[in-house]
Amino acid sequence: MGQKVNPSLFNKQLSNPPSWSLVSGNEYPLLLKHQYDIEANIRKLFEQNRFLVKDCFFLVGDTCHKPTLFLSFLSLNQNSSGLSGAKALLSVKLKVLLKSLSFRSDFRLIFLNLNQSSKSFLKRVKKTPDLSLLASFKTESFFKTGLVVFSLLLFQKDTSYLLASFISFYFKALLKTRKLSRFLIFVEKLLVVLVSVKGTVIKGIKVQFKGRLNGSTRTKTRVIESGRLSTQTVSSLSSYSFIPIHTSLGSFGLKIWITYL
């Protein structure tokens, strides 16, 4: 048998929290699976209420401190006036969810609203002349949210999951409409601007769809790529995400690679 891992090792917090940090006496495989299941349910709950979760992790301090759940999210609601009420409702639903998953109830919640933190980025982005490529999409429902995601991708790293969540949400919403092809064109132009705009931290980006696209009888792969990617060698900082998209027309796979300067 292989060497066993002491779960208490994962309770020690670093400047970058590890992806496993639950308080548990189980061994590593069960600990990791339990955390993954909880995070998946949290992300699903937020998506049902039109919120996209970027970061979701647990912080465990000393014995005298309560465990803390940190969540950074992006709101897809166009009207921001009811955002505080939605956050309060989500807090209640989140506590009920974690209680049903047998998670300890004495924990704190920390929310980071990415819509608010991206306002300073948006002011810089709107002055960019390259955004003229996206001007024809101003009337679309996904344009404003796409602009917020664009500003976060432009100045922050490790954002591949946020982009994957954004594409996945609108892919499911527009799958049975004619606007799906227009949304994919928007994503393609967005990637071009992301790589070419001045001050970007992105060197290259690649989006891959796999499934029965456009109602075809066989699985097809569509790739949208811009810039230079180093996927074979670890010469640059990279971010990768995979999200399965389950719809009434079948399941699709969405993969995203981002290479940074």
Secondary structure, 3 states (H helix, E strand, C coil): CCCCCCHHHHHCCCCCCCCCCCCCCCCHHHHHHHHHHHHHHHHHHHHHCCEEEEEEEEECCCCCCCCEEEEEEEECCCCCCCHHHHHHHHHHHHHHHHHHCCCCCCCEEEEEEHHHHCHHHHHHHCCCHHHHHHHHHCCCCCHHHHHHHHHHHHHCCCCHHHHHHHHHHHHHHHCCCCHHHHHHHHHHHHHHHHHHCCCCCEEEEEEEEEECHHHCCCCEEEEEEEECCCCCCCCCCEEEEEEEEEECCEEEEEEEEEEEC
